[in-house]
Amino acid sequence: MTKLFEPFTIRGVTLKNRIVMAPMCTNEASENGEVQPFHIVHYTSRAMGEVGLIMLEATAVEREGRIQPRDLGIWNDGHINGLQQLVSQLKAYGAKTAIQLAHAGRKATVDGRLLAPSAIAFNETYGTPNEMTTEDIQNIVIAYTDAAIRAKEAGFDVFEIHAAHGYLLSSFLSPLTNERDDEYGGSEENRYRFLREVIDAIRSVWDGPLFVRVSANDFAPGGLEASDFVQFSRWMAPQEVDLIDVSSGGVVPANIVSYPLYQVPFAKTIKAGANVQTGAVGLITTGTEAEQVLQQGSADLIFIGRELLRDPYFPYRAAKQLGVDLEPTVAVYKRGW
């Protein structure tokens, strides 16, 4: 039986298939981080294309935590209305909705104070960040909590914590970027502490599905590998994290050789080693490839990124490749499908 188009239920939320639109920054929000007409068209077209779960791009929990100047924001109540409208449109066409809560840390490219575990710049084109105080850390935990409350009011079905690609939470996990000697640095457990506090804080206000995105390989000597994230994931499970969204890289400058399915082994390692549900991402471009990942037990959900930028109707094409008769939500599409 084809698994890609099987429903998938997680904490009472049922996706109609296992295709997820991966979070991808668009830099199309207003300068205040507000939803624009672009977002309605961009995301809703993928809902009409039968994507099961649509995850918004990295949405900043603080103004200074944006990756780019026109990232979506959720740092104040003024963002809620636009997000509600977007969620309503996506649900109207049968998709479930997710938001990725994020803080860029030392990789922010906006005006303001750069924050990081240690005062180490990402590279020569980035500014040197401030080493965070304990008070800074607690303020960010509060920002994530407040953002989760707003996301809940906006009506999202799933939350994802962005702890990948060298952004703030990710930079605490890696020994390459965290040189602290206090309770947030040194041992693996200490480096996990900040993420642990954010997860607990969000869980205190949210009982729905919760994902965490990780970079399962730093691709640098002395950096983290997938085996390290087996332990991190074992800690996440009792905190009621439902799925690990497994990406890689971005933590430090590195030469990464990418090829179809190159990140899938990381998802498989974490799934098997920690006995958790995982999502696989990275150069998955066909229905056949996606089905292979699921059939081999490497992951539970398939996150599609750039292929969905090229083709909003990727699920239709994948279904044709797999011999599945996909029924479109929009009736008139039957003429073409």
N, C-alpha and C positions, 0 to 999 in steps of 0.2 A: 504494500500500500504506500502511496506517495505521502511522505511526511510533511513536505513543505506547505501543503495546503490543508493540513489537519488543523483544527482549532487547538489553541493552547491556553490553558487556564492557569492563572497565577494569582493567589490570594483573592479569589472570587472575581477576578477580571478575566474575561475570555476574549482572546484575539481570534479573529476568524481564520487567520493563517499565521505562519511563523516568519513572515517577512516584516522586518523593521526598517524604517527609514532612519539611517544613522544620523546623529547630530552633526551638522556641517554649518560653520559660520558663514553668513551671507553678507554681513556688513551693510544691511539695507534698512536698519531701524532709523528712527529719528535720532538726533543728537542727544536726546534725553532717554533713549532706549525704548521708545514706544513702537508698538506694532504699526506697520504701514500697509497700504493696499497690496504691495508686493507680497507680503507674507501670506495674505489670504489666498492669492492666486498660486503662489509657490507651493504651499503645503496642501491646499485643498485639491489641487490637480493630482497630487499623489494619492490622496484619499479616494478620488474618483477612479484612479488607476488600480484600486483594490489592495493597497498596502495595508497590512493588518494593524501595525502600530506605527504612528508617526511621532518621532521625537524631535522637538524643537532644538535648534542650535544652542550652544552654550549661552545661558542666560545669566547675566551678572547679578550677584547678590549684593554687590557694592558698586557705586559709580566708579571708583578707582580700580575696581577689579575687572573691568572690561578688557578683553583681548584686543579689540579694535574699537575706534571711536563710535561706530554705529552698530555695535552689538545690541541685541535685545537685553532689556533689563527687568529686574524684579526687585529692585532695592527700595521702591516706595509704593504706596497704595495706588498712585496714579497709573501704574502699569496694569492693574488688574482688569480694567474694563476692556482694553484692547485684546488682552490674552483670552478673556471670556468669549469675545466675539470670534476669535480664531478657533478656539476649542469647539464652539457651537457649530461652526462650518465643517470642521473635520468629522465630528460625530454625525452630522446630517448625512454624510456619505459612507457611514459604516466603519470608519476607522476608530481605533482607540488612540488616546493621546498621551504623550509623555513630554516632560520638560527636563532639561539637563541644567541643574543648578551649579554655577561655576564661579570661581574667582581665579583670575589670571596670575596672581602673584608676581614673580619677577619678570614674567613675559608679557605684562600689560604694556600697551603702547598708547596709553592715554595720559593726560596730565594728572599729576597727583603723586602720592607717596607709594613707591614700590615696596612690596612686602615679600619676605622670604624667610626660611628658617635660618639662613646664614647670608652674610653680605657678599654673595658671589654672583656676578653678572652672568647671564646666559651666554653671551658672547660679546665681542667688542662693539656691536651696534646697539646693545641694550644698556640701560643705566644700571649702576650698582644698587641693589635693593637694600632696604633697611632690615637688619636682623630683628625679627619680631620679638617683642616683650611678651610676657605672660598675659598682660592686659590686652595687647593686640590680638593674641590668639583667642581669648575669651570674647572679644568684640566680634571677631569673625564667626565664632560659633553662634552668637546671637543673631548675626546677619543671616546665616543659613537658616536658623529657626524661623525668623520673621519671613524670609523668602518662602519657606515651606508653607507657612500659614497663608500667604498670598496665593501660592500655587494651588492650594486646596480650594480656596475661594474661587479661583478661576475655573475650576472644574476638571483639572487633569486627572487621568486615570492612573498614571505611573510617574514616579519621580526617579531621576537618576542623579547621583552625586558624581561630579567630574573630578576624578582623582587620577588623571592620566596626563600624558604629554608635557610633563614638566610644569604644569600650572600649580597653583599654591599647594593644594593637598598632596599632589604627586611629589612635589619637591621636598616635602617632609619625609616621605617614605624612603627615598634613595640616599645612600651614604655619599654619593657623589655631589649632592646638593645640600645635605644636612650635616653640618659639622658641629652641631650644638653639643654641649656637655651637661645640659640640664635634663629634666624629666621628659623633654620632647626630642632628645637626640641620643646618639650612642647605640644602644641595643635596638634590635628589631622591634621589640615591644614598645620601647620609648618612641621610636620613629613613627609607629602606628598610632600613638596616643591622640594626636590631633584629629585624625580621621575617625578614630573611635568616638571622640567627643561629638563630632559633627553628626555621625550616624545616630548616636543616642539622642541628640537634641532633636533631630528630624523625627525620629521614631516617637518622641514624646508628644508630637502634634499630628502625626500622620500614621494611619494604620493600613494604608493601601500598599500596593507593590512598590518595592524599593530596589533599584539597581545601583551598582557602583561601577564606573568605568575605570579601568586600570591600564597602565603601560607595562606589559608583562616582560619586557626586555629593554634594558637601557642601551644595548648594543655598544657598550664601552667597558674596558677593563675595570674591575672592581665594582661594577654596577649591578643592579638587580636583574634576575632572570626569572623565568616562569616558576621555578621551584620555590623562590622566595614568596611568590604570590599564593602558593598553596597554603603556606602558614598564615598569611594575611587573610585569605579567604576562610580558613578555619576559624579565625577570630570573628569574621563578619557574620558567619552563619548563626551563632547564638544571639547576635544583635538583630536578627531577623532581616538581614539583607537577602533578597530573594534570588538575585541573579548577578553574576559578574560579567560585565561587558568587556571583553578582552581585546584590547588594542596593544600597541607597543610604540616605543621610540618617543622622541620629543623632549626627553628629560635633559639631555646634554647634546651638544652638537655631535653628530655621528654620521658615518657613511652607511646607509642601510640599503642592502640589495633586496628589492621587492620583486615579487613574481606572484602569479595567481595562487591564492590560498596560503601565502607564506606565513600568515599569523595564526592559522587554524591550529597548528600543533600546540601553541600556547594555551588556547582555550581548552584543548583536549587534556593537557597536563593538569590544568587547574581543576577541571571537572572531575577527572579521575582521582587526583590526589586529595582534594578537599571534599569530595562528594557533594558538590554544589551544582546548580544550574548555571550554564554559561551562554553567552552570545558570542558568535564569531563574526569578524569583520575583516575587510582588507582584500581588495581585488577579487571579490566574488562577483562574477559578471554574467553568469548563466544559471538557468534553473537547474541544469544538470549538476553544476558545481555545488550549488546550494543543497540539493538533495543528497549528494554524496556526503557532505559534511554531517547532515542529520542522520543518515543511514549508518554511518560509521561511528555514531555516538560521540562525536567530537564537540558538539554544542547542541543547545536546545532551541535557540533562535538565530536567525540569519540577519545580520545588520548590513544593509546595502547603502553605500555612500555614493560615489561618483557615478555609478551606473544609473542611479535614480535621477541624477542631474541630467544625464544624457537622454533618459527615457522614463517619463513619468508613469508609463504603462508597463514597466518591467514585469509586474506580476502576470499580466496577460501573456507576454512573450514567454515567461518561464513556464506557465501552464501549458502552452502549446508545445514547448520542448519536452515536457513530461507527460504529454497525452492526457492532460486534465481539462475537463470542460468547465471553465471558470465563468460563473454567472455574474455579469456586471451589476453593480448597484443602480447605475443609471440605465434605465430601460432602453433608451434609444441606442446605446452603445452595442446592443445585441446585433444590430445591422452590420457592424464592422467585425465584431468578435466571433 
